[in-house]
Amino acid sequence: MITSLLGTTVSLGFKRASSKMPRGRALQNVVLELEKFAPLKFAETWDNVGLLIEPHKIRPIRNILLTNDLTERVMQEAVDESVDLIISYHPPIFAPLKRITQQNWKERIVSICLGEGIALYSPHTAWDVVPGGVNDWLASALPCVDMQPIQPSVLGGDFGGAGRTFTTSLTLSEAIARVQRHIGHDVHLAIGVNHSLDTPITVVAVCAGSGASVLKGCEADLFITGEMSHHDVLDANHQNTSVILCNHSNSERGFLRKFQNKLYDSLKGDCEIIISEKDKDPLKTQVKD
């Protein structure tokens, strides 16, 4: 932990805390700031984004938890940390719920949010397309020149679109090493290689999460995404394109560290912003000694 001249304690890891009780903001005011950054109209039409749970009892939003996925472990963390608002990148409510019982983990999460008075917001694909969002964060693992969206937004404006493509100047080995540092050294990368490690990489296409549908047909030396099917990787290799797979949520989660400071500043320090320590990719690679 370090303390700034302004008296704010800043964690070098996951948490950013204030030395005093934050003043708080009204829920709708926080939502307004979130949607200034990523207007919901730019989300995919199939997505379920925005304010998903609004508690009946109104209270100031002082403590906000950022997570990639809202699992039961993360939900318990939110309760333990006295959180007022959870921002879950992936919407935990996606398919319609016909009942709220204790028989299903997603229903239990909704039940706890309602019982504890915790609001829930999900941005998902709105964060993907926006400049400075998830795909720009993933692309920044490599030196980028002339970055453009793969699928520009049909709504136009300055809100980019799905995926990113750009030029760079690296060998495949250097690109892999930079992605590894960017994502985290504790994260296993799967590599679909159609080049030697010293092959120059000039054109890169990036799509966080499950990127096959966006990347399909892109002419690039390298694809970077979270996950692709076996046949999609084969297709890429037959196009003379190498692939770096990070696992789905590992290609997204690191953006939360960047967004933590952005949201804190946009709320002018009125809310404490913490990043979940219980949120993990569900897949782990077992490596034998």
VODREN-27072 format. One record per residue: residue number from 1; residue in one letter; x, y, z of N, C-alpha, C, O in turn. Coordinates in pm, whole numbers, plus 50000, padded with zeros to 5 digits. Each point is the difference from the previous one (the first is absolute). Layout:
BEGIN
NUM|A|X|Y|Z|X|Y|Z|X|Y|Z|X|Y|Z
...
***
This chain:
BEGIN
1|M|50085|49880|50000|49915|50120|50000|50088|50125|50000|50108|50000|50060
2|I|49847|50106|49873|50069|50128|50003|49900|50108|50033|49880|49983|49974
3|T|50164|50129|50080|49912|50111|50033|50042|50122|49921|50117|50039|50004
4|S|49790|50022|49923|50030|50116|49918|50001|50126|50087|49965|49995|50117
5|L|50077|50117|49822|50002|50128|50071|49860|50047|50034|49982|50084|50089
6|L|49918|49863|49841|49862|50038|50027|49938|49920|50113|49884|50022|50036
7|G|50192|49884|50019|49949|49920|50111|49921|49879|49956|49935|49937|50083
8|T|50069|50030|49789|49928|49885|49950|50092|49879|49999|50112|50006|49949
9|T|49841|49887|50107|50079|49877|50002|49970|49921|49874|49884|49970|49971
10|V|50219|49997|49954|49984|49931|49873|50073|49868|50005|50118|49994|50036
11|S|49813|49901|49928|50061|49868|49997|50075|49981|49869|49950|50037|49894
12|L|50166|49904|50114|50073|49965|49879|49947|49871|49941|50041|49961|49890
13|G|49869|49973|50180|49940|49876|49950|49860|50022|49953|49978|50069|49900
14|F|49924|49872|50172|49864|50000|49950|49911|50107|50061|49901|50039|49937
15|K|50129|50009|50182|49904|50088|50067|50047|50144|50004|50119|50030|50004
16|R|49781|50059|49994|50027|50142|50018|49905|50047|50107|49878|49997|49980
17|A|50172|50046|50131|49916|50037|50113|50023|50145|50037|50106|50056|49972
18|S|49797|50003|50091|50011|50137|50047|50034|50000|50148|49964|49907|50073
19|S|50105|50197|49971|50035|50010|50142|49881|50042|50084|50008|49997|50123
20|K|49881|50043|49814|49879|50036|50073|49880|49940|49928|50009|49956|49886
21|M|49877|50044|50183|49878|49946|49942|49963|50079|49875|49982|50122|50009
22|P|50007|49813|49874|49964|50075|49879|49861|50062|50012|49912|49944|50065
23|R|50070|50170|49872|49874|50074|50009|49887|49923|49932|49887|50000|50049
24|G|50143|49935|49841|49900|49922|49928|49930|50081|49892|50006|50122|49998
25|R|49927|49807|49913|49920|50059|49894|49866|49927|49991|49989|49885|50042
26|A|49911|50181|49904|49874|49932|49971|50024|49897|49892|50083|50020|49911
27|L|49844|49869|50095|50018|49891|49904|49986|50051|49857|50084|49969|49915
28|Q|49814|50108|50057|49978|50047|49863|50113|50092|49954|50027|50007|49880
29|N|50037|50063|50212|50114|50084|49965|50119|49916|49959|50070|50033|49904
30|V|49954|49855|50169|50108|49908|49964|49971|49938|49863|50089|49991|49916
31|V|49787|49967|50062|49961|49942|49871|50024|50100|49888|50045|49962|49892
32|L|49924|50165|50132|50022|50103|49899|50147|50009|49962|50032|50012|49882
33|E|50058|49983|50218|50143|50006|49972|50045|49876|49922|50083|50011|49909
34|L|49864|49872|50127|50035|49878|49928|49960|50009|49853|50073|49956|49912
35|E|49810|50103|50063|49949|50004|49864|50056|50117|49921|49986|50004|49877
36|K|50079|50091|50190|50079|50101|49928|50121|49933|49937|50039|50032|49887
37|F|50020|49876|50185|50117|49928|49948|49960|49904|49889|50066|49995|49896
38|A|49827|49929|50124|49959|49899|49903|49848|50001|49987|49931|49928|50072
39|P|50016|50154|49836|49854|50004|49981|49945|49862|49964|50057|49929|49918
40|L|49832|50035|50145|49945|49865|49981|49950|49978|49857|49988|49885|49957
41|K|49984|50221|49969|49951|49982|49864|50105|49937|49909|49967|49951|49892
42|F|50159|50048|50151|50106|49940|49920|50021|49852|50034|50081|49934|49935
43|A|49849|50015|50163|50008|49856|50032|49931|49920|49891|49915|50052|49927
44|E|50123|49819|50061|49935|49912|49904|49852|49985|50035|49963|50001|50118
45|T|49953|49985|49781|49856|49993|50023|49958|49877|50079|49896|50001|50066
46|W|50185|49891|49929|49966|49877|50072|50041|50007|50147|49965|49912|50079
47|D|50109|50191|49958|50060|50005|50133|49899|50051|50104|49899|50062|49965
48|N|50130|49910|50161|49917|50048|50112|50085|50090|50087|50068|49954|50091
49|V|49929|50176|49880|50091|50094|50065|49924|50107|50076|49879|50018|49983
50|G|50195|50052|50103|49942|50110|50075|49974|49963|50145|50059|49907|50053
51|L|49852|50167|50010|49964|49976|50139|49906|49879|50005|49886|50007|49955
52|L|50163|49883|50101|49924|49874|50002|49924|49981|50130|49894|49937|50000
53|I|50158|50115|50111|49930|49992|50128|50005|50136|50067|50108|50057|50021
54|E|49775|49995|50012|49989|50127|50072|49925|49975|50130|49880|49973|49999
55|P|50189|50035|50114|49936|49970|50128|49881|50092|50028|49997|50115|49955
56|H|49907|49834|50120|49882|50078|50037|50037|50115|50093|49949|50112|49985
57|K|50140|49862|50110|50039|50102|50097|50114|50083|49943|50105|49946|49964
58|I|49875|50184|50028|50100|50090|49944|50108|50028|50104|49971|50030|50116
59|R|50156|49960|49841|50111|50035|50088|50115|50051|49914|50008|49965|49882
60|P|50081|50116|50174|50114|50050|49922|50091|49886|49957|50017|49902|50072
61|I|50041|50112|49810|50098|49904|49951|50138|50049|50045|50055|50094|49943
62|R|49999|49840|50160|50131|50038|50052|50108|49900|49960|50114|50038|49975
63|N|49850|49834|50019|50098|49895|49972|49957|49922|49875|49890|49946|49995
64|I|50199|50050|49907|49972|49934|49872|50100|49888|49978|50121|50018|50019
65|L|49829|49866|49942|50085|49884|49971|49999|49975|49850|49894|49989|49939
66|L|50227|50003|50002|50014|49965|49860|50037|49853|49988|50088|49951|50071
67|T|49844|49978|49840|50030|49859|49977|49974|49966|49855|49918|50064|49933
68|N|50151|49834|50018|49975|49953|49864|49877|49910|49997|49918|50009|49908
69|D|50069|49905|50193|49885|49911|50014|49948|50007|50142|50078|50002|50095
70|L|49792|50001|49919|49940|49999|50133|49963|49857|50037|49892|49951|49967
71|T|50202|49982|50101|49978|49865|50050|49954|50008|50145|49994|50109|50058
72|E|49974|49777|50000|49959|50001|50141|50115|50042|50091|49977|50067|50101
73|R|50144|49895|49865|50115|50043|50082|50017|50152|49995|50028|50063|50102
74|V|49954|49994|49779|50009|50146|49987|49884|50067|50073|50017|50105|50061
75|M|49865|49835|49932|49883|50054|50070|50025|50005|50150|49967|50099|50065
76|Q|50092|49796|49991|50031|49999|50143|50103|50107|50033|49993|50064|50104
77|E|50104|49953|49807|50101|50105|50019|49933|50137|50004|50036|50085|50082
78|A|49866|49937|49830|49929|50128|49996|49927|50025|50132|49999|50112|50050
79|V|49940|49785|50004|49930|50013|50129|50100|50030|50110|49978|50089|50083
80|D|50134|49838|49918|50102|50019|50104|50061|50140|49995|50038|50056|50103
81|E|49972|50000|49777|50061|50133|49982|49898|50113|50011|50033|50116|49978
82|S|49842|49851|50057|49893|50101|50013|49985|50082|49873|49993|50123|50005
83|V|50001|49809|49882|49990|50065|49870|49856|50048|49976|49905|49934|50040
84|D|50082|50180|49895|49869|50055|49964|49965|49973|49854|49882|49994|49964
85|L|50221|49991|49952|49980|49979|49857|50105|49904|49948|50118|50015|50028
86|I|49837|49885|49896|50090|49910|49930|49995|50033|49851|49892|50007|49941
87|I|50224|50015|49999|50009|50014|49856|50062|49871|49947|50120|49978|50016
88|S|49799|49939|49923|50044|49871|49947|50007|50011|49848|49898|50019|49934
89|Y|50222|49970|50012|50018|50013|49854|49906|49905|49926|49927|50043|49911
90|H|50074|49830|50123|49905|49906|49941|49867|50008|50075|50000|50000|50123
91|P|49888|50008|49808|49871|50005|50069|49963|49865|50061|49983|49903|49926
92|P|50005|50089|50206|49960|49872|50061|49855|49965|49972|49961|49884|50008
93|I|49959|50217|49958|49862|49976|49957|49998|50016|49849|50008|50111|49948
94|F|49981|49776|49981|50001|50005|49855|49874|49934|49944|49916|50066|49938
95|A|50072|49804|50084|49874|49935|49964|49893|50042|50101|50032|50022|50117
96|P|49842|49991|49841|49894|50042|50093|49987|49905|50119|50009|49878|49984
97|L|49971|50178|50135|49977|49921|50121|49849|49991|50025|49931|50103|50001
98|K|50019|49778|50019|49857|49981|50025|49967|50001|50148|49883|50015|50038
99|R|50218|49969|50046|49977|50002|50144|50131|50039|50069|50107|49989|49940
100|I|49885|50056|50183|50118|50029|50083|49992|49908|50120|49926|50028|50095
101|T|50150|49863|49901|50001|49902|50108|50145|49977|50042|50090|50070|49956
102|Q|49930|49832|50129|50135|49965|50045|50052|49875|49928|50098|49940|50044
103|Q|49837|50021|49847|50035|49875|49932|50108|50017|49893|50059|49902|49956
104|N|49967|50222|50002|50093|50027|49891|50093|50114|50041|49956|50097|50061
105|W|50172|49891|49904|50096|50099|50050|49972|50141|49949|50024|50097|50072
106|K|49926|49916|49806|49968|50135|49950|49879|50057|50073|49995|50119|50029
107|E|49908|49797|50001|49884|50046|50077|50042|50039|50141|49948|50097|50056
108|R|50145|49828|50002|50047|50034|50135|50071|50135|50001|49986|50077|50094
109|I|50091|49952|49799|50069|50129|49991|49898|50114|49995|50016|50100|50070
110|V|49881|49885|49849|49896|50103|49993|49933|50017|50135|49973|50112|50044
111|S|49999|49774|50022|49936|50003|50132|50084|50076|50101|49947|50079|50079
112|I|50184|49897|49920|50089|50067|50095|50007|50150|49970|49995|50082|50092
113|C|50016|49954|49780|50002|50142|49964|49875|50071|50052|50008|50109|50057
114|L|49877|49829|49922|49874|50061|50045|49994|50006|50152|49957|50100|50058
115|G|50085|49790|50007|49994|49996|50146|50096|50097|50067|49969|50058|50103
116|E|50150|49959|49836|50102|50088|50058|49990|50143|49948|50073|50087|50047
117|G|49838|49938|49857|49987|50135|49944|50118|50041|49914|50038|50118|50000
118|I|50021|49787|49928|50116|50027|49916|49956|50014|49854|49935|49910|49946
119|A|50098|50202|49991|49966|50021|49859|50099|49924|49911|50112|49970|50041
120|L|49844|50000|49838|50083|49924|49905|49992|50066|49863|49892|50026|49947
121|Y|50226|50000|49995|50009|50062|49868|50094|49916|49914|50102|49951|50049
122|S|49863|50031|49823|50085|49924|49908|50016|50076|49869|49900|50035|49937
123|P|50225|49990|50020|50023|50073|49874|50029|49909|49879|49960|50033|49889
124|H|50107|49856|50132|50038|49900|49901|50041|50061|49866|50101|50070|49993
125|T|49821|49905|49899|50047|50039|49867|50007|50150|49979|50065|50045|49906
126|A|49870|50034|50179|50018|50146|49992|50145|50036|50031|50056|50090|49938
127|W|50005|49840|50157|50142|50021|50031|50091|49948|49890|50111|50050|49983
128|D|49843|49850|49942|50084|49943|49895|50023|50099|49886|50112|50012|49950
129|V|49783|50058|50009|50009|50083|49880|50057|50139|50026|50055|50062|49910
130|V|49932|49987|50213|50033|50140|50029|50151|50024|49991|50078|49914|50042
131|P|49965|50202|49905|50142|50035|50006|50048|50003|50145|49932|50055|50087
132|G|50185|49886|49938|50050|49992|50136|49938|49886|50079|50018|49992|50121
133|G|49909|49921|49811|49933|49889|50068|50080|49872|49998|50123|50001|49989
134|V|49806|49888|50020|50064|49869|50020|50089|49962|49881|50113|49955|50020
135|N|49838|50063|49857|50080|49960|49885|50122|50088|49982|50106|49953|49958
136|D|49881|50176|50072|50118|50086|49994|50101|49960|50105|50121|50004|49976
137|W|49830|49957|50144|50092|49955|50104|50075|49875|49955|50121|49991|50018
138|L|49808|49912|49924|50066|49877|49956|50099|50028|49889|50110|49944|49998
139|A|49853|50143|49908|50090|50034|49890|50127|50069|50049|50106|49988|49938
140|S|49884|50084|50174|50115|50076|50050|50111|49911|50053|50104|50050|50043
141|A|49875|49819|49955|50109|49908|50035|50116|50014|49903|50115|49973|50034
142|L|49854|50069|49843|50101|50013|49895|50009|50145|49953|49903|50074|50016
143|P|50209|49967|49926|50006|50132|49937|49899|50006|49886|49999|49912|49913
144|C|49917|50191|50086|49890|50008|49903|50019|50121|49909|50029|50110|50047
145|V|49953|49868|49824|50001|50107|49902|49873|49989|49917|49964|49891|49956
146|D|49968|50221|50023|49881|50006|49916|49894|49898|50045|49955|49918|49920
147|M|50007|50089|50208|49901|49905|50052|49860|50038|49954|49961|50117|50005
148|Q|49963|49782|49949|49865|50020|49950|49910|49888|50051|50049|49890|50027
149|P|49820|50136|49987|49909|49891|50033|49988|49902|49885|50004|50039|49883
150|I|49981|49833|50150|49979|49900|49896|49860|50015|49941|49981|49995|49878
151|Q|49920|50024|50209|49862|50023|49958|49956|50136|50054|49953|50008|50114
152|P|50060|50099|49808|49963|50133|50049|49854|50005|50044|49915|49933|49941
153|S|50056|50146|50161|49865|50013|50051|49908|50058|49893|50034|50097|49933
154|V|49850|49842|50052|49903|50049|49902|49942|50135|50042|49940|50071|49919
155|L|50078|49964|50210|49949|50127|50049|50097|50114|49976|49967|50116|50021
156|G|50154|49850|49933|50097|50103|49965|50054|50073|50121|50002|49948|50112
157|G|50043|50175|49863|50058|50079|50109|50139|49952|50034|50069|49941|49917
158|D|49972|50085|50207|50135|49967|50044|50004|49874|50084|50093|49980|50078
159|F|49807|49933|49907|49991|49885|50090|50047|49870|49936|49954|49892|50038
160|G|50137|50119|49866|50071|49883|49952|49911|49890|49949|49924|50020|49905
161|G|50084|49864|50157|49926|49884|49957|50063|49875|50057|50082|50007|50092
162|A|49881|49878|49853|50046|49872|50053|50142|49970|49953|50034|50022|49884
163|G|50049|49927|50208|50135|49959|49967|50089|50117|49962|49955|50114|49987
164|R|50173|49855|49995|50098|50100|49958|50101|49933|49906|50036|49884|50019
165|T|50008|50190|49881|50110|49956|49916|50100|50114|49988|49962|50117|49997
166|F|50166|49849|49996|50104|50102|49996|50127|49939|49945|50010|49878|49984
167|T|50087|50206|49987|50131|49952|49957|50099|50016|50113|49983|50085|50088
168|T|50120|49833|49909|50103|50002|50103|50130|49952|49936|50005|49977|49880
169|S|50098|50009|50200|50127|49952|49950|50070|49920|50109|50076|50053|50081
170|L|49895|49817|49919|50054|49909|50101|50019|49863|49938|49945|49970|49894
171|T|50134|49947|50172|49999|49858|49964|49886|49933|50077|49948|50056|50096
172|L|50014|49825|49861|49895|49927|50070|50041|49974|50145|49917|50011|50090
173|S|50208|49956|49933|50049|49976|50136|49985|50124|50086|49957|49990|50116
174|E|50076|50127|49831|49986|50124|50076|49853|50032|50028|49966|50048|50108
175|A|49948|49925|49794|49857|50025|50020|49944|49912|50111|49925|50048|50084
176|I|50113|49825|49917|49953|49908|50105|50046|50049|50137|49922|50001|50095
177|A|50204|50039|49915|50055|50047|50129|49928|50126|50048|49974|50013|50119
178|R|49995|50078|49791|49932|50123|50039|49857|49974|50045|49952|50060|50096
179|V|49979|49849|49834|49864|49965|50042|50004|49933|50137|49914|50026|50084
180|Q|50184|49887|49939|50012|49934|50128|50019|50100|50113|49937|49987|50105
181|R|50148|50112|49875|50021|50103|50102|49873|50082|50022|49967|50035|50113
182|H|49963|49994|49781|49881|50084|50007|49886|49929|50074|49933|50060|50084
183|I|50047|49814|49884|49891|49922|50060|50036|49958|50142|49914|49997|50088
184|G|50214|49971|49935|50045|49954|50132|50081|49873|49987|49962|49908|49928
185|H|50148|50087|50144|50089|49884|49988|49939|49873|50059|50047|49890|49972
186|D|49848|50125|50109|49935|49883|50058|49891|49943|49909|49932|49905|50038
187|V|50051|50154|49844|49896|49958|49906|50063|49914|49891|50101|50037|49941
188|H|49837|49849|50033|50050|49910|49896|49949|50045|49864|49880|50023|49983
189|L|50209|49991|49920|49963|50032|49863|50003|49874|49915|50091|49919|50013
190|A|49809|50065|49901|50002|49893|49901|50036|50063|49866|49943|50102|49961
191|I|50150|49838|49969|50053|50058|49878|49973|49908|49882|50043|49885|49999
192|G|49885|50166|49902|49982|49928|49874|50097|50059|49899|49973|50106|49942
193|V|50138|49828|50036|50111|50060|49925|50004|49946|49858|50002|49879|49977
194|N|49998|50214|49928|50023|49963|49860|50126|50069|49947|50023|50003|49879
195|H|50056|50051|50211|50126|50064|49963|50109|49949|50093|49972|49936|50101
196|S|50152|50091|49864|50108|49979|50096|49998|50116|50098|49943|50105|49970
197|L|50119|49878|50146|49995|50104|50102|50072|50128|49960|49976|50106|50057
198|D|50114|49884|49842|50070|50122|49956|49936|50062|49875|50059|50089|49939
199|T|49822|49864|50024|49930|50058|49885|49953|50142|50033|49943|50021|50107
200|P|50079|50076|49805|49950|50136|50025|49848|50004|50000|49934|49940|49915
201|I|50011|50132|50183|49856|50023|50009|49973|50146|49965|50053|50091|50064
202|T|49866|49930|49833|49972|50136|49953|49856|50041|50026|49974|50111|50048
203|V|49930|49802|49921|49859|50031|50016|49940|49912|50109|50016|49878|49999
204|V|49915|50186|50095|49941|49929|50114|49851|50032|50006|49959|50113|49975
205|A|49960|49786|50058|49857|50019|50023|49968|49948|50141|50043|49892|50039
206|V|49880|50188|50036|49975|49973|50142|49851|50004|50026|49929|50087|49949
207|C|50023|49818|50132|49862|50007|50049|49995|49931|50135|50023|49879|50009
208|A|49946|50196|50096|49993|49943|50134|49882|49901|50009|49903|50010|49924
209|G|50108|49896|50169|49893|49903|50022|50003|49889|49898|50105|49942|49974
210|S|49780|50026|49969|49988|49897|49898|49998|50069|49865|49896|50048|49956
211|G|50220|49957|49979|50015|50091|49888|49987|49942|49861|50020|50073|49902
212|A|49947|49799|50084|50004|49936|49869|49909|50068|49898|50041|50019|49885
213|S|49838|50017|50154|49905|50056|49905|50046|50136|49949|49973|50036|49885
214|V|50095|50041|50200|50050|50131|49960|50128|49987|49916|50018|50072|49903
215|L|50069|49835|50136|50129|49985|49934|49990|49926|49868|50088|50012|49915
216|K|49807|49911|50066|49987|49917|49880|50011|50083|49873|49928|50099|49983
217|G|50163|49861|49931|50018|50070|49873|50100|50114|50005|50035|50055|49896
218|C|50012|49982|50224|50101|50106|50010|50133|49951|49942|50042|49887|50027
219|E|50021|50197|49896|50133|49967|49950|50102|50056|50098|50020|50121|50009
220|A|50045|49789|50065|50094|50042|50104|50105|49892|50019|49978|49883|49968
221|D|50136|50158|50083|50105|49905|50035|49971|49933|50134|50045|49888|50026
222|L|49878|50183|50060|49977|49952|50136|49862|50040|50047|49959|50115|49984
223|F|49969|49789|50076|49876|50026|50071|50029|49992|50150|50073|49912|50044
224|I|49869|50180|50034|50006|49993|50145|49857|50007|50051|49927|50094|49970
225|T|50032|49805|50108|49865|49996|50053|49998|49914|50126|50104|49950|50044
226|G|49777|50033|50013|49988|49917|50120|49986|49854|49966|50072|49915|50053
227|E|49833|50054|49857|49977|49861|49964|49951|49989|49856|49934|50090|49948
228|M|50100|49797|49990|49951|49964|49867|49981|49849|49998|50065|49928|50076
229|S|49848|50026|49839|49981|49855|49988|50118|49937|49928|50079|50069|49934
230|H|49932|49800|50079|50104|49924|49932|50001|50029|49850|50106|50023|49942
231|H|49777|49976|49997|49992|50019|49855|50030|50143|49960|50053|50024|49891
232|D|49915|50072|50195|50035|50139|49971|50151|50020|50003|50054|50075|49918
233|V|50014|49859|50174|50146|50008|50004|50060|49937|49876|50094|50054|49941
234|L|49852|49830|50018|50048|49937|49877|49981|50091|49879|50089|50012|49915
235|D|49794|50053|50077|49974|50092|49889|50100|50114|50001|50051|50039|49894
236|A|49978|50016|50225|50096|50110|50009|50138|49955|49953|50065|50071|49923
237|N|49979|49813|50122|50131|49950|49959|50007|49978|49849|50104|50023|49939
238|H|49785|49931|50001|49999|49980|49855|49999|50133|49924|50027|50003|49880
239|Q|49941|50105|50190|50012|50133|49940|50138|50061|50026|50025|50117|49970
240|N|50063|49801|50086|50135|50045|50037|49996|50103|50112|50080|50094|50003
241|T|49826|49887|50091|49985|50088|50115|50026|49922|50128|49937|49897|50023
242|S|50155|50150|50059|50022|49941|50132|49897|50054|50097|49940|50105|49976
243|V|50040|49825|50136|49894|50034|50095|50056|49996|50143|50071|49907|50037
244|I|49895|50195|50042|50027|49998|50143|49866|49999|50072|49919|50091|49982
245|L|50055|49805|50098|49878|49987|50079|50035|50019|50147|50093|49938|50051
246|C|49832|50149|50018|50030|50036|50139|49902|49939|50101|50016|50022|50120
247|N|49885|49903|49833|49879|49962|50073|49907|50122|50005|50045|50114|50008
248|H|49827|49858|49988|49901|50105|49974|50015|50122|50091|50027|50110|49952
249|S|49957|49870|50178|49998|50117|50089|50139|50059|50024|50011|50117|50038
250|N|50095|49805|49940|50135|50056|50016|50029|50105|49894|50086|50086|50020
251|S|49844|49909|49867|50020|50100|49896|49924|50128|50029|50009|50097|49924
252|E|49916|49905|50186|49917|50116|50035|50030|50058|50139|49994|50121|50020
253|R|50038|49791|50074|50004|50039|50142|50099|50112|50029|49973|50085|50084
254|G|50141|49915|49849|50101|50101|50028|49954|50142|49973|50056|50095|50055
255|F|49841|49922|49861|49946|50133|49974|49945|50064|50127|49998|50123|50012
256|L|49958|49795|50083|49942|50055|50123|50099|50087|50076|49960|50098|50064
257|R|50168|49868|49931|50101|50080|50069|50008|50140|49940|50017|50099|50071
258|K|49970|49909|49797|50000|50129|49933|49872|50077|50030|50004|50121|50026
259|F|49884|49810|49972|49872|50067|50019|49980|50046|50144|49929|50097|50025
260|Q|50134|49834|50070|49988|50036|50140|50037|50146|50022|49925|50074|50064
261|N|50187|49968|49884|50045|50139|50018|49913|50096|49920|49972|50111|50046
262|K|49986|49848|49834|49916|50087|49918|49867|50029|50070|49955|50115|50002
263|L|49983|49781|50054|49873|50020|50068|50018|50083|50127|49918|50087|50030
264|Y|50188|49885|50044|50028|50075|50122|50010|50150|49969|49945|50083|50071
265|D|50127|49948|49821|50018|50141|49962|49869|50061|49952|49969|50115|50033
266|S|49953|49810|49887|49875|50056|49948|49899|50025|50112|49915|50088|49988
267|L|50095|49835|50120|49913|50020|50117|50063|50095|50101|49946|50022|50108
268|K|50170|50035|49856|50070|50101|50080|50029|49950|50142|49995|50076|50097
269|G|50037|49796|49914|50037|49943|50129|49885|49982|50097|50022|49972|50118
270|D|49854|50043|49835|49885|49987|50089|49968|49855|50035|49923|49974|50093
271|C|50134|49931|49833|49974|49857|50024|50133|49926|50011|50098|50035|49932
272|E|49905|49865|50152|50114|49908|50005|49978|49894|49893|49892|49941|49990
273|I|50212|50034|49931|49991|49903|49891|50098|49887|50031|50120|50024|50014
274|I|49829|49854|49996|50088|49886|50022|49979|49897|49890|49893|49992|49939
275|I|50211|49930|50035|49993|49893|49902|49994|49867|50074|50074|49977|50095
276|S|49837|49938|49860|49982|49871|50067|50130|49920|50003|50073|49992|49901
277|E|49954|49948|50214|50113|49908|50013|49954|49855|49986|50083|49909|49995
278|K|49787|50069|49999|49945|49864|49987|49966|49965|49856|49975|49884|49969
279|D|50024|50215|49944|49966|49979|49860|50117|49937|49927|50108|50059|49993
280|K|49873|49820|49954|50106|49927|49931|49943|49934|49874|49881|49972|49993
281|D|50205|50004|49908|49957|49923|49886|49965|49858|50047|50075|49944|50080
282|P|49816|49996|49873|49960|49868|50048|50092|49888|49954|49994|49890|50055
283|L|50091|50135|49845|50090|49898|49950|50141|50019|50057|50052|50111|50004
284|K|50007|49780|50039|50138|50000|50047|50075|49890|49925|49944|49894|49971
285|T|50182|50133|49999|50084|49901|49930|50088|49929|50100|50078|50063|50072
286|Q|49910|49808|49934|50081|49920|50090|50133|49967|49932|50003|49936|49895
287|V|50104|50109|50166|50133|49976|49944|50075|49904|50092|50014|50027|50119
288|K|50035|49863|49825|50075|49903|50079|50144|50046|50016|50059|50060|49910
289|D|49998|49910|50206|50140|50034|50024|50091|49915|49911|50122|50013|50006
***
